[in-house]
Amino acid sequence: MGVQTKICGISTPEAVTAALDGGAVFLGFMFFDKSPRNIAPDAAWRLAQPVRGKAKVVAVLVDPSDAEVDRIAQVLQPDFIQLHGAETPARARAVGQRARAGIIKVLPVSEAADLASAADYETVADHLMFDTKPAKDADRPGGAGRAFDWTLLAGRRFQRPWFLAGGLDPWNLAEAVQQSGAPLADVSSGVERGPGLKDPALIAAFLNAAKRA
């Protein structure tokens, strides 16, 4: 059966090769100054060249300005823009139209009530992503390697394909998919040997686990 995968925060050719060799469907490039995975648009463009036609190129942005959207769209020409901030449904639609790209909208989760916001984005996003809600004092979005209660998603039906994210790694992916029913899985820090340092062996292990999940 298996689950489709996105390797996020890629910044080296070795990580690109490992992701493609292992069958990742989406490769994400992070454009956010506070992230250890932040990358310049022209560097991302070079890394994305082997990806074209084999997997989808995703630009990860956090509450981007129009100028930032325009720059990333022009330089990288991504297939999808992943919105990881507090973007409203209207803003998500506008970004997609402006960039002529699909939209992946990240929704932070810590309790069942947090899933209600998905309905607001299902008409404007191509994919949803459920990630761990950051701590109140966090200076950047995302789960920071922490998982939420995967069973909150069990049996849920959404109008769009959705990713499970937050705290996933090669060793817990099968359990996460089993408990949540996720059709798609996103990983970043779970395949790193240090902040922002992707490990090709861990990428391969995660993608192998995804095929068996």
C-alpha positions in Angstrom: 0.0 0.0 0.0 2.4 2.7 1.2 2.1 6.4 1.9 3.2 9.2 -0.4 5.9 11.4 1.0 7.3 14.9 1.1 10.9 15.6 2.2 11.0 19.2 3.4 13.8 21.7 4.1 16.2 20.3 1.4 19.4 22.3 0.9 22.0 19.9 -0.6 22.3 17.9 -3.9 22.8 14.7 -1.8 19.4 15.2 -0.1 17.8 15.8 -3.5 19.4 12.5 -4.8 18.3 10.5 -1.8 14.8 11.9 -2.0 14.4 11.1 -5.7 16.0 7.7 -5.4 13.7 6.7 -2.6 10.6 7.8 -4.4 9.6 11.0 -2.6 6.6 12.6 -4.4 7.2 16.2 -3.1 10.5 18.0 -2.3 10.2 21.1 -0.2 12.5 24.2 -0.1 12.2 26.5 2.9 12.2 30.3 2.5 12.1 31.6 6.1 15.0 33.5 7.7 14.6 32.0 11.2 14.8 28.4 9.9 18.1 26.5 9.9 16.8 25.1 6.5 16.4 28.6 4.9 17.7 28.7 1.4 18.2 31.4 -1.3 15.8 31.2 -4.2 18.6 30.8 -6.8 20.2 28.0 -4.8 16.8 26.3 -4.6 16.3 26.7 -8.3 19.6 24.9 -9.0 18.7 22.0 -6.6 15.3 21.7 -8.1 16.5 21.1 -11.7 16.8 17.3 -11.3 13.4 17.2 -9.6 11.4 18.5 -12.5 9.3 15.8 -14.1 10.1 13.3 -11.3 8.6 14.9 -8.2 6.8 18.1 -7.3 8.8 21.2 -6.2 7.3 22.9 -3.2 8.3 26.4 -1.9 7.6 26.8 1.8 6.6 30.3 2.9 5.4 31.9 6.1 3.0 34.8 5.8 4.7 36.0 2.6 4.3 39.4 1.1 3.3 39.8 -2.6 6.9 40.7 -3.4 8.2 37.5 -1.8 5.6 35.4 -3.6 6.5 37.1 -6.9 10.2 36.5 -6.4 9.9 32.8 -5.5 7.4 32.2 -8.3 9.7 33.9 -10.8 13.0 32.3 -9.7 12.0 28.8 -8.5 8.7 28.3 -10.5 7.4 25.8 -7.9 4.6 23.4 -8.5 3.2 24.2 -5.1 3.5 26.8 -2.4 3.2 25.6 1.1 1.8 28.3 3.4 3.0 27.8 7.0 1.8 31.0 8.7 -1.5 32.5 9.7 -2.7 33.0 6.1 -6.5 33.4 5.7 -8.4 31.3 3.1 -8.6 34.4 1.0 -4.9 35.0 1.2 -4.1 31.4 0.4 -6.3 31.7 -2.8 -4.6 34.9 -3.8 -1.1 33.5 -3.3 -1.9 30.5 -5.5 -3.3 32.7 -8.2 -0.4 35.1 -8.0 2.2 32.3 -8.2 0.2 30.1 -10.6 1.0 27.3 -8.3 -1.0 24.8 -6.2 -1.4 25.5 -2.5 -0.6 23.3 0.5 -2.0 24.9 3.7 -0.5 23.9 7.0 -2.9 23.8 9.9 -1.5 23.6 13.5 -3.0 20.9 15.7 -3.0 20.2 19.5 -6.6 19.2 20.1 -9.6 18.0 18.1 -11.1 21.4 17.9 -8.1 22.6 15.8 -9.3 20.4 12.9 -12.4 22.5 12.4 -10.4 25.1 10.5 -9.8 22.6 7.7 -13.2 23.3 6.3 -12.3 26.9 5.7 -9.4 26.0 3.5 -10.7 23.0 1.5 -12.1 25.1 -1.3 -8.8 27.2 -1.7 -6.0 24.7 -1.1 -5.0 21.6 -3.1 -3.7 19.9 -0.1 -4.0 20.3 3.7 -1.2 19.6 6.1 -1.7 18.9 9.8 1.3 19.8 11.9 2.0 20.1 15.6 1.0 23.4 17.0 4.1 25.3 18.1 4.8 26.3 21.6 3.4 29.7 22.6 7.0 31.1 22.9 8.2 29.6 19.6 9.8 32.0 17.1 8.9 29.9 14.1 5.9 27.7 13.0 5.8 24.0 12.9 6.2 21.1 15.3 10.0 21.5 15.9 10.3 17.8 15.8 7.3 17.1 18.1 4.3 15.0 17.3 0.7 15.6 18.2 -2.0 12.9 19.0 -2.3 11.1 15.6 -5.6 9.5 16.6 -7.3 12.9 16.4 -7.3 12.3 12.6 -8.5 8.7 12.7 -11.6 8.3 10.6 -11.7 11.9 9.5 -12.6 12.7 5.9 -11.5 15.8 4.1 -12.2 17.2 0.6 -8.5 17.5 -0.1 -5.6 15.1 0.2 -3.8 15.7 3.4 -0.4 15.4 4.9 0.5 14.3 8.4 3.5 16.3 9.7 5.3 16.9 13.0 7.7 14.6 14.7 7.8 11.9 12.1 10.9 9.8 11.5 11.8 6.4 10.0 10.9 4.5 13.2 7.5 6.0 14.0 6.1 6.5 10.5 4.2 3.2 10.3 2.5 3.7 13.6 1.7 7.3 12.7 0.0 6.3 9.5 -1.8 3.4 11.2 -3.2 5.7 13.9 -4.1 8.6 11.7 -5.0 7.1 8.4 -2.8 9.7 6.6 -2.5 9.3 2.8 0.6 11.6 2.8 3.5 12.2 5.2 5.9 15.1 5.5 9.2 15.0 7.3 12.0 17.4 7.9 14.0 17.2 11.2 13.2 13.5 11.5 15.7 12.8 8.6 18.5 15.1 9.9 21.7 14.5 11.8 21.6 18.1 13.1 19.5 21.3 12.6 19.1 21.7 8.8 21.6 18.9 8.0 19.7 16.3 6.0 21.1 12.7 6.2 20.8 10.8 3.0 20.7 7.5 4.9 17.8 8.7 7.1 16.0 10.0 4.0 16.3 6.5 2.5 15.2 4.8 5.7 12.1 7.1 5.9 11.1 6.5 2.3 11.6 2.7 2.7 9.3 2.9 5.8 6.8 4.9 3.8 6.6 2.1 1.2 5.7 -0.4 3.9 3.4 1.8 5.9 
